[in-house]
């Protein structure tokens, strides 16, 4: 039987970033100006929705968002990242959240669609990831109903 750490290593990095509930949180956090508010908002989401998938999403967000900051602000991201790593057993559930776009308010879908449609990947990838394009297409389909 593989340990939680072994499972975490293989699967947290592969978390489906395109879960609508996570994308709503990510888009909302983006609009928060205060670093402490951003971090608290995202950690509150993680602690209300404890599973390996959200751990992976939040872990990645903390790492990637911290790059945009310097000094004390970056240190805050690193401290929270270390904290969730030290407590990763709290997020051991393998059951992910629903990803039913039809159950989400239209204004949230529009917000996420608008945010993701402007997203640039040039610093990470040579082209837009297939999962990004597929998710945008699903959002557009639901919004056009």
NORTA-V607092 format. One record per backbone hydrogen bond with DSSP energy under -0.5 kcal/mol. CO is the residue of the C=O (numbers start at 1). NH is the residue of the N-H. If there is no record, write none. Layout:
CO:NH  CO:NH
This chain:
3:7  4:8  5:9  6:10  7:11  8:12  8:13  11:14  12:15  15:17  16:19  18:20  19:23  20:24  21:25  22:26  23:27  24:28  25:29  26:30  27:31  28:31  28:32  29:32  34:38  35:39  36:40  37:41  38:42  39:43  40:44  41:45  42:46  43:47  44:48  45:49  49:51  51:55  52:56  53:57  54:58  55:59  56:60  57:61  58:62  59:63  60:64  61:65  62:66  63:67  65:68  66:69  70:73  70:74  71:75  72:76  73:77  74:78  75:79  76:80  77:81  78:82  79:83  80:84  81:85  82:86  83:87  85:88  87:90  88:91  89:92  93:52  94:96  99:101  100:103  101:104  105:108  105:109  106:110  107:111  108:112  109:113  110:114  111:115  112:116  113:117  114:118  115:118  116:119  121:124  121:125  129:132  129:133  130:134  131:135  132:136  133:137  134:138  135:139  136:140  137:141  138:142  139:143  140:144  142:145
